[in-house]
Amino acid sequence: MVSKRTQEILRVDAEKVVHGMYIVGRNQGIVMEKAHGIYVVDTEGKEYIDLSSQLICVNLGHRRQEIIDAVTKAMNEIDFVTTFFGMTNPYIVEVSEKLARLTPGDLNHFHYTSGGAEAVDSAVKLARFYWSRQGLAGKYKIISLYASYHGSAGISTNVTGLGRGLNQNPFGPVSSGFVHVAPPYSYRCMFGDVADCGQATLDYLEAVIQAEGPESIAAFIAEPIMGAAGVIEPPPGWWPRVAELCKQYDILLIIDEIMSGFARTGKMFACEHWDVQGDMMTMAKGIVNSALPFAAVALNDRIYDVLKDNHMAHGFTYSGHPIAAAASSAALDIYVRDKVVENAATVGNHIKQRLEAEFVPLPCVAYADGRGLFQALELVSNKKTREPIDLPTKDKLCQDLFDAGIFTRVIGWMGNRMFICPPCTITIEEADRALDIIKPLVAALKPK
Ligand SMILES: Cc1ncc(COP(=O)(O)O)c(C=O)c1O
């Protein structure tokens, strides 16, 4: 029985707060009030290990003092000034210099937004702007993957492929100019039982480029490892071939690192695993440890040089918000100072070994996917038929996880992939504790 205070908060919440990505008028029955390190704490004082870093976004662990201090200091100097009309502030300049040092290759220029979806919307608009400035406004189509998630704003909703229509259809017609192709999800290949799903998706991508006409395509956008789809990693040669195809057909490559960036996969950016660099790269979440809304799209020199000296009628009131920039600047320092990338790689390898040895043999675990602290288990009720665990089983598992003091999500393309994505600062001992808690719950799943 929860306290009167918690009950009252939940009652008002159900009436007044319309939650995203949930059933309107309902809530989970838990009120999170505090957070520290790898833990979130509810109004009953119960601690939960944050095994999904909330929305895979609190990469440095909760409530970092350095970020609190930076924000407090900045707020004592300034509240808000615009970056429109060529105005600037030291905070956004400082963070831009730091980002340029961390981002791969010549991704040296940054346009700022409040969230990931706005960054994706901006990247798509800038891709079209890039072509139109060269007299090629007919190059406007965007290719993305079914199973991708790129956000819920105007353009990003159209780019997103996940949800089998759920993310688009109830909200009115999808705009034209958005083309989706099959994702490299070999376990559930859209082409059925083919020998090499990755190759089949690449062949299909090339066929679609040819059929649509490369002269009509502005950009291809994808997540290095599909996150909201359930941490689905493509086969090894997939990304290098995608980059080749983009080059061959003169299509811009936008890499969406909103979830996979900032140490998450054991590299600063996941695209580094395949030595691939986009013409643009979208970033959010870990960029500011999610302490404030802050996101960016990075442009390489090629894009910047074409856009330079053009008036860009695009931007958001909070683009380059100085307080959020101060928070981001402090977060970026922590990644470097504390070697967070190396920690994510080391602890991630340890987790991977345990998942392979102790979880994959369990009756309802099909396989473990991902790397670093971006990993997931595919949960099935039958390993032969690959039938996903059903909804009641999943709901019970989620409740058992909450009861056991674990906050994570079981979502994805088929709604059956369990995130193992703790903060990238987690220690091996803490990771072991989390795995020891979830193991009996996953082991208790009954095959059909
Ligand atoms: C890869 C990717 N792109 C874009 C977004 C949208 O970001 P936001 O929710 O900040 O708008 C997300 C959010 O999870 C994401 O994972």
The ligand as an SDF file (V2000), in Angstrom:
LIG
                    3D

 16 16  0  0  0  0  0  0  0  0999 V2000
   17.8470    7.9020  -32.5250 C   0  0  0  0  0  0  0  0  0  0  0  0
   16.8730    8.9260  -32.0300 C   0  0  0  0  0  0  0  0  0  0  0  0
   16.6000    9.9880  -32.7830 N   0  0  0  0  0  0  0  0  0  0  0  0
   15.7460   10.9460  -32.3670 C   0  0  0  0  0  0  0  0  0  0  0  0
   15.1020   10.8450  -31.1700 C   0  0  0  0  0  0  0  0  0  0  0  0
   14.1420   11.9280  -30.7260 C   0  0  0  0  0  0  0  0  0  0  0  0
   14.7130   12.6600  -29.6970 O   0  0  0  0  0  0  0  0  0  0  0  0
   13.7650   13.5440  -28.7290 P   0  0  0  0  0  0  0  0  0  0  0  0
   12.9060   12.5940  -27.9840 O   0  0  0  0  0  0  0  0  0  0  0  0
   14.7380   14.2920  -27.8700 O   0  0  0  0  0  0  0  0  0  0  0  0
   12.9900   14.4510  -29.6050 O   0  0  0  0  0  0  0  0  0  0  0  0
   15.3520    9.7520  -30.3450 C   0  0  0  0  0  0  0  0  0  0  0  0
   14.6860    9.6040  -29.0500 C   0  0  0  0  0  0  0  0  0  0  0  0
   14.7220    8.6050  -28.4070 O   0  0  0  0  0  0  0  0  0  0  0  0
   16.2560    8.7590  -30.7970 C   0  0  0  0  0  0  0  0  0  0  0  0
   16.5150    7.6810  -30.0680 O   0  0  0  0  0  0  0  0  0  0  0  0
  1  2  1  0
  2  3  1  0
  2 15  2  0
  3  4  2  0
  4  5  1  0
  5  6  1  0
  5 12  2  0
  6  7  1  0
  7  8  1  0
  8  9  2  0
  8 10  1  0
  8 11  1  0
 12 13  1  0
 12 15  1  0
 13 14  2  0
 15 16  1  0
M  END
$$$$
